[in-house]
Amino acid sequence: MRYIRQKTFPKLKGKQEIISQAKVCIIGCGATGTLAAELLTRTGVKELILIDRDLIELNNLQRQTLFTEKDVEKPKVIIAKEKLNEINSEVEITSHFLDLDYTNINLINSDLILDCTDNLQTRFLINDYAHKNKTPWIFSAVLGDKGYIKVFNNKECFQCIFSEVQGLDTCETGGILNTTINFVVSAQVTEAFKILTKQEFTKELIAFNVWDLKINKIKINPKKDCPACNNNYEYLEGKKEPEIITYCSGNNFQIKGQFDYDQIKNKLKNITTRETPYFIKIENMTIFKDNRVLIHAQDKTKAKSLYAKYIGT
């Protein structure tokens, strides 16, 4: 009886058993990722894999509806799993609080991948993995009142559309209207239903403008010189791994290194401003157990200087 309204919908009639055997990976547990995860949890998929590297911030609550004020400064992926377990205990949920890269990319092994990230680097990596392993994935992006989704099912690829140097606004400069999230995720998860139940899905890139209530479908033509389409998987092989990642705001930088977390924690114990089971904080730095350091600084040079001062070269 739990899924009766879903089962009686004509397009999904007789297909609940298929949905209940599906394994879906969601990369990114921000606004789009948590809403997509909630919808799929309520839908009754068999398994969800959640991957995210971020902590919940107060400004997230304007659009990330799974979280509340008491969750601020906790890992998004850990809190998301707790909330989703309360919604549907039948769904097996695995959460990974880490930065997805070429060394751990096999964690996304699933029937379908939903991209709910906020950066091109991770999307190129997902694209390489999905193209090589013939795994369908659905790109989504939101900025201001605009949103985009695109299903990639081995006929086209992300690198045929976007370039590494593509100029994009950020949520810091362009803002985000929270209603845009609902439009985009509703479309993304609907396409997920189609793929999981082996029905015809939308081939075009879908562009939404929520404020003007406009929807456009854009046909994509493959590029002859596309690296991924020519089985040249540079991101998957680690050849494109950046030394430092700039986050959405432009003044937050992530540096990944090789260090002993416990040794660093002991070294900084007298000046640490906060310690949790997942990270320690000192000045403008958050040091994570998985050898990531998030630094708030004026520029990359200052971020590297702070890293060298407290962590080493």
Secondary structure, DSSP 8 states (H G I E B T S, - for coil): -TTHHHHTSGGGTT-HHHHTT-EEEEE--SHHHHHHHHHHHHHT-SEEEEEE--B--GGGGGT-TT--GGGTTSBHHHHHHHHHHHH-TTSEEEEEES---TTTGGGG-SSEEEE--S-HHHHHHHHHHHHHHT--EEEEEEEBTEEEEEEE-SSS-GGGT--TT-----HHHH-B-HHHHHHHHHHHHHHHHHHHTT-----SEEEEETTTTEEEEE-----TT-TGGGT--TTTTTTT--SEEE-TTSSEEEEE----HHHHHHHTTTT-SEE-SSEEEETTEEEETTSEEEEE-SSHHHHHHHHHHHT--
